[in-house]
Amino acid sequence: MPILAELPRLLAATAVVGGYAGLCLAILLRARHAASLQVPGSGGGGGVVLIAYASQTGFAEQLARDSAQALRSAGVAAELCELGRLDATRLSAVERALFIVSTCGEGDPPDNGALFARRVITSTAALQGLHYGLLALGDSSYTRFCGFGRMLDDWLIGNGARPMFDRIEVDQASDAALCQWQHALGHLAGTADLPDWRAPGFDSWWIRTRTCLNPGSAGAPTFHLELEPADGAPLPLWEAGDLVQVLAPGDPQRPREYSIASIPADGRLHLLVRQQRDASGRLGIASGWLTDAAALDEPIALRLRPHRNFRLGDNHTRPLILIGNGTGLAGLRAHLRARARTGDGRNWLIFGERNAAHDCYYRNELEDWLARDLIVRADFAFSRDQAERLYVQHRLIKAAATVREWVTGGAAIYVCGNAVGMATEVDAALGQILGDEFRDRLLAEGRYRRDVY
Ligand SMILES: Cc1cc2nc3c(=O)[nH]c(=O)nc-3n(C[C@H](O)[C@H](O)[C@H](O)COP(=O)(O)O)c2cc1C
């Protein structure tokens, strides 16, 4: 066909394509304009971005660290801060902030956000100059999903702060929401090219030893497990207080977390796992896998999770009051094993379970530590060994004068085990013994730390 005959169609097609390209460009420019309006100083040219986090078991904290790293790698200055250390005056002077907060308890703030929730959110602040982004972590199986993140968001908006983008809610570490967050960070940094900082993959481990510690117990069987990296891979490092995440085959939920009961110097990673069953008697997916279904030479998908909130940190030379129940002894044992190596500070253990005859896990080890004065005092609350129920909080109250003496003498308090029942009751007992204000100050200063679930 002669080219001249085609000319009108070619011109029309060029016009359509050109128009479409123009439209795309206009949308892009508009979007960039909008983004730069909402994100002051985007593209790395602005001042410091404050990244405030509140995290109970370390996930929000890890995301805060990753976010800071991502911004810095794009040339944007970022400053990390625990939410509990912020006050309204400081916040009102900030231009750009990211909040990364989880929810614990029943819609409550994590321990390192509690002071902010109590002191700052309950009053007003002049936040008209603040532009912020908010990542709320939670689990939609709880009634008050992302309760604290939502409360914080409402307070920020109510006090004049302007969101740079809609609050992003993460349900059980969902990848989609985290991608959204990373995208928002990219906008803030003015690049679509941020390094990938998704959680590290799982490694293969083998269970080397699996021993039931409470045969004949009225409670569920509880196992001591020792694991090593598969195929002779080197043992990674962790600190007393850290957790692991285990991914059981076919688990529709996200990984399950367990407190580590040993230190790297032990040569193996120890876990204390209670075998769970549902109402119909079926074994729990993760605990059943670890304590029953997994063969000793079968690979276990596991990764370490730093839990800075429950590490010794600045408390390493302080006396420790270690309080826990059930499998919470795991986290306390890791601290005691670390103290046995370093010889730092005095230790007081307050531990609760059902019956002394069956449920005193690691009895020989505890007796040995008592004999060697690594543990200078131990109080056991075996709840069913007498007519009335006796729990760790009762032991604590009975020893109130000594608790006060230890704490005013500089001791730190570590609590590991059940959130509902044990940790809430211990918290109330500490309030009764020390006064709520002093207890809250210990919490804010990291002298009262909890690994509760
Ligand atoms: C004891 C406990 C209580 C929790 N309560 C809530 C809750 O009320 N609402 C919610 O959305 N998520 C709740 N969660 C889920 C956490 O917010 C979620 O696991 C989050 O990823 C933890 O982040 P973190 O490690 O930074 O604390 C709870 C988790 C635990 C262990």
The ligand as an SDF file (V2000), in Angstrom:
LIG
                    3D

 31 33  0  0  0  0  0  0  0  0999 V2000
    0.9390  -10.9440   74.6380 C   0  0  0  0  0  0  0  0  0  0  0  0
    0.5890  -10.3360   73.3060 C   0  0  0  0  0  0  0  0  0  0  0  0
   -0.5220   -9.5130   73.1910 C   0  0  0  0  0  0  0  0  0  0  0  0
   -0.8950   -8.9350   71.9480 C   0  0  0  0  0  0  0  0  0  0  0  0
   -1.9980   -8.1250   71.8560 N   0  0  0  0  0  0  0  0  0  0  0  0
   -2.3540   -7.5930   70.6580 C   0  0  0  0  0  0  0  0  0  0  0  0
   -3.5210   -6.7720   70.5300 C   0  0  0  0  0  0  0  0  0  0  0  0
   -4.2480   -6.4950   71.4770 O   0  0  0  0  0  0  0  0  0  0  0  0
   -3.8060   -6.2670   69.3050 N   0  0  0  0  0  0  0  0  0  0  0  0
   -3.0310   -6.5260   68.1950 C   0  0  0  0  0  0  0  0  0  0  0  0
   -3.3380   -6.0430   67.1080 O   0  0  0  0  0  0  0  0  0  0  0  0
   -1.9230   -7.3080   68.2810 N   0  0  0  0  0  0  0  0  0  0  0  0
   -1.5710   -7.8550   69.4790 C   0  0  0  0  0  0  0  0  0  0  0  0
   -0.4570   -8.6520   69.5630 N   0  0  0  0  0  0  0  0  0  0  0  0
    0.3220   -8.9450   68.3420 C   0  0  0  0  0  0  0  0  0  0  0  0
    1.5550   -8.0720   68.2190 C   0  0  0  0  0  0  0  0  0  0  0  0
    1.2360   -6.7060   68.0730 O   0  0  0  0  0  0  0  0  0  0  0  0
    2.3370   -8.5470   66.9910 C   0  0  0  0  0  0  0  0  0  0  0  0
    2.7850   -9.8490   67.2450 O   0  0  0  0  0  0  0  0  0  0  0  0
    3.5110   -7.6400   66.6530 C   0  0  0  0  0  0  0  0  0  0  0  0
    4.0680   -8.0580   65.4170 O   0  0  0  0  0  0  0  0  0  0  0  0
    4.5780   -7.6690   67.7350 C   0  0  0  0  0  0  0  0  0  0  0  0
    5.5570   -6.6880   67.4460 O   0  0  0  0  0  0  0  0  0  0  0  0
    6.7700   -6.3950   68.4700 P   0  0  0  0  0  0  0  0  0  0  0  0
    7.6840   -7.5800   68.3910 O   0  0  0  0  0  0  0  0  0  0  0  0
    7.4390   -5.1690   67.9360 O   0  0  0  0  0  0  0  0  0  0  0  0
    6.2030   -6.1750   69.8220 O   0  0  0  0  0  0  0  0  0  0  0  0
   -0.0950   -9.2100   70.7880 C   0  0  0  0  0  0  0  0  0  0  0  0
    1.0320  -10.0520   70.9150 C   0  0  0  0  0  0  0  0  0  0  0  0
    1.3750  -10.6150   72.1480 C   0  0  0  0  0  0  0  0  0  0  0  0
    2.5760  -11.5210   72.2370 C   0  0  0  0  0  0  0  0  0  0  0  0
  1  2  1  0
  2  3  1  0
  2 30  2  0
  3  4  2  0
  4  5  1  0
  4 28  1  0
  5  6  2  0
  6  7  1  0
  6 13  1  0
  7  8  2  0
  7  9  1  0
  9 10  1  0
 10 11  2  0
 10 12  1  0
 12 13  2  0
 13 14  1  0
 14 15  1  0
 14 28  1  0
 15 16  1  0
 16 17  1  0
 16 18  1  0
 18 19  1  0
 18 20  1  0
 20 21  1  0
 20 22  1  0
 22 23  1  0
 23 24  1  0
 24 25  2  0
 24 26  1  0
 24 27  1  0
 28 29  2  0
 29 30  1  0
 30 31  1  0
M  END
$$$$
